[in-house]
Amino acid sequence: MHTFTSAPGLVLQGFAPPLRLSDFKLIAFDMDSTLINIECVDEIADAAGRKAEVAAITEAAMRGEIADYKESLRQRVHLLTGVTVGHVQQVLDHRLQLNPGAADLVHACQTAGLKTLLVSGGFTFFTDHVRDRLRIDWTRSNVLEVSNGLLTGRMVDQPWGDICDGEEKRNTLLQTCAQMGINPAQAIAMGDGANDLPMMGAAGLSVAYHAKPAVRAQAMVAINEGGLDRLLEVLV
């Protein structure tokens, strides 16, 4: 596979730019550490005094060192038992920020006529906020179970399944393409962790954003420096 760096911190593999943004009809984003600056589960765990423990599991999962993503997420969510909804709101209000270039890239895609999809192994508490802020068309993520204002340490099953893992991300991308009547080759998928690789592999253009080594190695575009909007240097 031909690899070259078109500009500092921007690596392209297997194709030569430019591509036209208008050739694509859908862009799918991971959320945590891609569209936003944090891993939400790690920040929620901070309230339980378990951030280091949870973050270590998250890091291993994102690097692809844990084979069963669903089980790793169940373990992390269990460690959140007893955290208040108020603390989850504080994470949203005070720690969550869009990553640099996120709003500009989403707006450019929407202006070019692309639909937008946010598909996350994180939680609806945060994806709903990001969806509304960026006017994203569709989301899929996990629901934290709450009882009496406290997290129970479990997630709620949804009509499509139990947990949004890598395979569910891929399925969601393919289902959305089918719903739109487009070929997956007309989709872009952006992510940073191993659980993003299945959907990135199904898309016509895969983009790694400040990603783990295994993800950078397999992506057609790797943005290693700067903001998400650097993708616009590749797409005209």
C-alpha positions as CSV (number, residue, x, y, z in Angstrom):
1,M,0.0,0.0,0.0
2,H,1.4,3.4,-1.0
3,T,1.8,5.7,2.0
4,F,2.7,9.3,1.9
5,T,2.4,12.4,4.1
6,S,0.7,15.2,2.3
7,A,1.4,17.7,5.1
8,P,2.8,17.6,8.6
9,G,0.6,15.3,10.7
10,L,-1.6,14.1,7.8
11,V,-0.9,10.7,6.4
12,L,-2.7,9.2,3.4
13,Q,-2.6,5.5,2.5
14,G,-3.7,3.7,-0.6
15,F,-5.0,6.6,-2.7
16,A,-4.0,10.0,-4.0
17,P,-5.9,13.2,-3.2
18,P,-7.9,15.1,-3.9
19,L,-11.3,13.4,-3.6
20,R,-14.5,15.4,-3.8
21,L,-16.6,15.8,-0.7
22,S,-19.7,15.8,-2.9
23,D,-18.8,12.3,-4.0
24,F,-19.9,11.1,-0.5
25,K,-23.4,11.0,0.9
26,L,-22.8,10.1,4.6
27,I,-20.2,10.7,7.2
28,A,-20.2,8.6,10.4
29,F,-18.4,9.8,13.5
30,D,-17.3,8.1,16.7
31,M,-17.8,10.4,19.7
32,D,-15.4,9.9,22.6
33,S,-11.9,11.2,21.7
34,T,-13.0,11.8,18.1
35,L,-15.8,14.4,18.0
36,I,-15.3,15.3,21.7
37,N,-12.2,15.7,23.9
38,I,-12.9,13.1,26.6
39,E,-13.8,9.5,27.3
40,C,-17.1,10.0,29.1
41,V,-17.0,6.8,31.0
42,D,-13.6,7.7,32.5
43,E,-14.8,11.1,33.6
44,I,-18.0,9.7,35.2
45,A,-15.8,7.2,37.1
46,D,-13.9,10.1,38.6
47,A,-16.8,10.7,40.9
48,A,-16.6,7.1,42.2
49,G,-12.8,7.5,42.8
50,R,-12.2,4.8,40.1
51,K,-11.0,6.9,37.2
52,A,-7.6,5.2,37.0
53,E,-9.1,1.7,37.1
54,V,-11.8,2.5,34.5
55,A,-9.4,4.5,32.2
56,A,-7.0,1.6,32.1
57,I,-9.7,-0.7,30.8
58,T,-10.8,2.0,28.3
59,E,-7.2,2.4,27.0
60,A,-6.8,-1.4,26.6
61,A,-10.1,-1.7,24.8
62,M,-9.3,1.2,22.4
63,R,-5.9,-0.2,21.6
64,G,-7.5,-3.5,20.7
65,E,-6.0,-5.4,23.6
66,I,-9.4,-6.6,25.0
67,A,-11.1,-9.0,22.6
68,D,-14.6,-8.7,24.2
69,Y,-15.5,-5.0,24.0
70,K,-19.0,-5.6,25.4
71,E,-17.7,-7.2,28.5
72,S,-15.1,-4.5,29.0
73,L,-17.8,-1.9,28.9
74,R,-20.0,-3.9,31.3
75,Q,-17.1,-3.9,33.7
76,R,-16.5,-0.2,33.4
77,V,-20.2,0.6,33.8
78,H,-20.5,-1.6,36.9
79,L,-17.7,0.4,38.5
80,L,-20.0,3.5,38.1
81,T,-22.6,2.1,40.4
82,G,-23.9,4.8,42.8
83,V,-22.7,7.8,40.8
84,T,-25.3,10.5,40.8
85,V,-27.0,11.8,37.7
86,G,-25.9,15.2,38.9
87,H,-22.3,14.2,38.5
88,V,-22.9,12.9,35.0
89,Q,-24.5,16.3,34.2
90,Q,-21.4,18.0,35.6
91,V,-19.2,16.0,33.3
92,L,-21.4,17.2,30.4
93,D,-21.4,20.8,31.6
94,H,-17.8,21.3,32.6
95,R,-15.6,18.6,30.9
96,L,-17.1,17.8,27.6
97,Q,-15.9,20.0,24.7
98,L,-16.0,19.5,21.0
99,N,-12.6,18.7,19.5
100,P,-10.9,21.3,17.4
101,G,-12.4,21.5,13.9
102,A,-15.4,19.3,14.7
103,A,-18.1,22.0,14.1
104,D,-16.4,23.2,11.0
105,L,-16.1,19.7,9.5
106,V,-19.7,18.8,10.3
107,H,-20.9,22.1,8.8
108,A,-18.9,21.6,5.7
109,C,-20.2,18.1,5.2
110,Q,-23.8,19.3,5.8
111,T,-23.3,22.1,3.3
112,A,-22.1,19.6,0.7
113,G,-25.3,17.6,1.2
114,L,-23.9,14.8,3.3
115,K,-26.1,13.2,6.1
116,T,-24.4,12.8,9.5
117,L,-24.3,9.8,11.8
118,L,-22.9,9.6,15.4
119,V,-22.3,6.1,16.5
120,S,-20.7,5.6,19.9
121,G,-19.8,3.0,22.5
122,G,-20.6,5.8,24.9
123,F,-23.9,7.0,26.3
124,T,-27.1,8.7,25.1
125,F,-26.7,11.2,27.9
126,F,-23.8,12.7,25.9
127,T,-24.6,11.7,22.3
128,D,-28.0,13.5,22.5
129,H,-26.2,16.7,23.5
130,V,-23.7,16.4,20.7
131,R,-26.4,15.5,18.2
132,D,-28.4,18.6,19.1
133,R,-25.4,20.9,19.2
134,L,-24.1,19.8,15.7
135,R,-27.6,19.0,14.2
136,I,-26.5,15.5,13.5
137,D,-29.1,13.4,11.7
138,W,-28.8,10.0,13.5
139,T,-27.2,8.6,16.6
140,R,-26.7,5.2,18.1
141,S,-25.2,4.7,21.6
142,N,-25.8,3.0,25.0
143,V,-28.3,3.9,27.7
144,L,-27.1,4.0,31.3
145,E,-29.7,2.6,33.7
146,V,-30.8,5.1,36.5
147,S,-32.8,4.5,39.6
148,N,-33.6,7.2,42.2
149,G,-31.1,9.5,40.6
150,L,-28.2,7.1,40.8
151,L,-26.5,4.9,38.2
152,T,-27.3,1.3,38.8
153,G,-24.1,0.0,37.1
154,R,-26.0,-1.5,34.2
155,M,-27.1,-0.5,30.8
156,V,-30.6,-0.7,29.3
157,D,-31.3,-3.0,26.3
158,Q,-32.6,-1.3,23.2
159,P,-34.7,-2.5,20.3
160,W,-31.5,-3.0,18.2
161,G,-29.6,-4.9,20.9
162,D,-27.7,-4.6,24.1
163,I,-24.4,-2.7,23.6
164,C,-23.1,-0.6,20.7
165,D,-19.7,-2.3,20.1
166,G,-17.6,-2.4,16.9
167,E,-19.9,-4.8,15.1
168,E,-22.9,-2.7,16.0
169,K,-21.2,0.4,14.7
170,R,-20.5,-1.4,11.4
171,N,-24.1,-2.6,11.2
172,T,-25.4,0.9,11.9
173,L,-23.3,2.3,9.1
174,L,-24.5,-0.3,6.7
175,Q,-28.2,0.0,7.8
176,T,-28.0,3.8,7.4
177,C,-26.5,3.4,3.9
178,A,-29.3,1.0,3.0
179,Q,-31.9,3.4,4.4
180,M,-30.5,6.2,2.3
181,G,-30.2,4.0,-0.8
182,I,-26.5,4.5,-1.2
183,N,-23.5,2.3,-1.5
184,P,-21.2,2.1,1.6
185,A,-18.4,3.3,-0.7
186,Q,-20.2,6.7,-0.6
187,A,-19.7,6.8,3.2
188,I,-16.9,8.2,5.3
189,A,-16.2,6.8,8.8
190,M,-14.0,8.6,11.4
191,G,-12.8,7.1,14.7
192,D,-9.8,6.7,17.0
193,G,-10.1,3.2,18.7
194,A,-10.2,-0.4,17.8
195,N,-13.9,-0.6,18.1
196,D,-14.2,1.8,15.2
197,L,-12.3,-0.4,12.8
198,P,-15.3,-2.5,11.7
199,M,-17.3,0.6,10.5
200,M,-14.1,2.2,9.1
201,G,-13.5,-1.0,7.1
202,A,-17.0,-0.9,5.7
203,A,-16.8,2.7,4.5
204,G,-15.5,4.1,1.3
205,L,-13.1,6.4,3.1
206,S,-11.7,5.6,6.6
207,V,-10.3,8.4,8.8
208,A,-8.3,8.0,12.0
209,Y,-8.2,11.0,14.3
210,H,-5.4,11.2,16.8
211,A,-5.9,7.4,16.9
212,K,-4.4,4.3,18.5
213,P,-1.5,2.8,16.4
214,A,-3.6,-0.1,15.1
215,V,-6.2,2.3,13.8
216,R,-3.8,4.7,12.2
217,A,-2.2,1.8,10.4
218,Q,-5.4,0.7,8.8
219,A,-7.0,4.1,8.0
220,M,-6.9,5.6,4.6
221,V,-6.4,9.0,6.2
222,A,-4.7,9.6,9.5
223,I,-4.9,13.0,11.1
224,N,-2.2,12.9,13.7
225,E,-1.9,16.7,14.3
226,G,-4.5,19.5,14.3
227,G,-8.2,19.4,14.1
228,L,-10.9,17.2,12.5
229,D,-11.3,19.8,9.8
230,R,-8.0,18.8,8.4
231,L,-10.0,16.2,6.5
232,L,-11.0,19.1,4.3
233,E,-7.4,19.2,3.0
234,V,-8.0,15.9,1.4
235,L,-11.6,16.5,0.2
236,V,-12.3,19.4,-2.1
